[in-house]
């Protein structure tokens, strides 16, 4: 039979059009196929070009002779573009999944070919495997929050950025003064005292330096004002919580000794408020607090925790674990830590506090789901 008239054999489902995105800042690489064994159709569109994307999908349908209502399945890696593309694709009837980049299989050779085209083709192959229900985990799919749930995470994230910026401005002012041999505690009257500062020999600070310090102080004051405004907004939201479930969960967590409004807000907005957990293993895994063993032949060692998932949550959980030991000394979790890690070295206690953070997150999850207070824990007085 002539090559041009040979009938193609589809190993997948010809009723499905598969599309994989390799997203770039300036352009998107698109890879289409209808199943295994079929050479992918590779195209490029400008980044964010929605009409161009719809045009390419329609041309791919015509290329394989698919009907108008043919199911389209797509995927792309979670990254800079966030989730707007996912929501757009769903609104166009496309079944899309957002993939965790770290879970994608890659060649382990030290020198391997890597281009956007090859990445799109590899992603396309795994998309087909995922859609046909291949046994075993092909990759990890990201849980996409709603627009409201994503917006709820902005306040505390902005709070964190502002606190880091505040530290930056304070350190810069102190460094500029230290370079001139001046030691001064930053207080509310720093702007007024700036003109009276003198160098080691009694001479006044140079005018350019005074002007720079004044600008830094003004930036610091602006950051401080924005922090106070966010704090006020957060307090008003929690106080006026009525039918908002997540705000009610924040109020519930704050009742426990050792947990304040800042940590409760982050726990709920980043973790408990919009995710559904089936068991304690999912809670620990999503926080990146599960052990990662390495066992091969005679080698058997622990590599530490996975550190996957939400880094903000994991950092706060470990910080609150220390606070829990201080403010909940009679709780079962605190007693367990002192019995197992108390007599040990400082390093063993740092290892043990990670275990406390993992157990504490599970206990807080159960507290929010069932209302059962962690064993031995006490509530704050009214």
Buried (B, 14 or more C-beta within 10 A) or exposed (E): EEEEEEEEEBEBBBEBBBBBBBBBEEBBBBBBBBBBEBEBBBBBBEEBBEEBBEEBBEEBBEEBEBEEEBBBBBBBBBEEBEBEBBEBBEEEEBEBBBBBEEBBEEEEEEEEEEEBBBBBBBBBBBBBBBBBEEEEEBBBBBEBBEEEBBEBBEBBEEBBEBEEBBEBBBEBBBEBBEEBEBEEEBEEEBBEEBEEBEEEEEEEBEEEBBEBBBEBBEBBBEBBEBBEEBBEEBEEBBEEBEEBEBBBBBBBBBBBBBBEBBBBBBBBBBBBBBBEBEEBEBBBBBBBBBEEEEEEEEEEEEEEBBEBBBEBBBEBBBBBBBBBBEBBBEBBBBBBBBEBBEEEEEEEBEBBBBBBBBBBBBBBBBBBEEEEBBEBBBEEEE
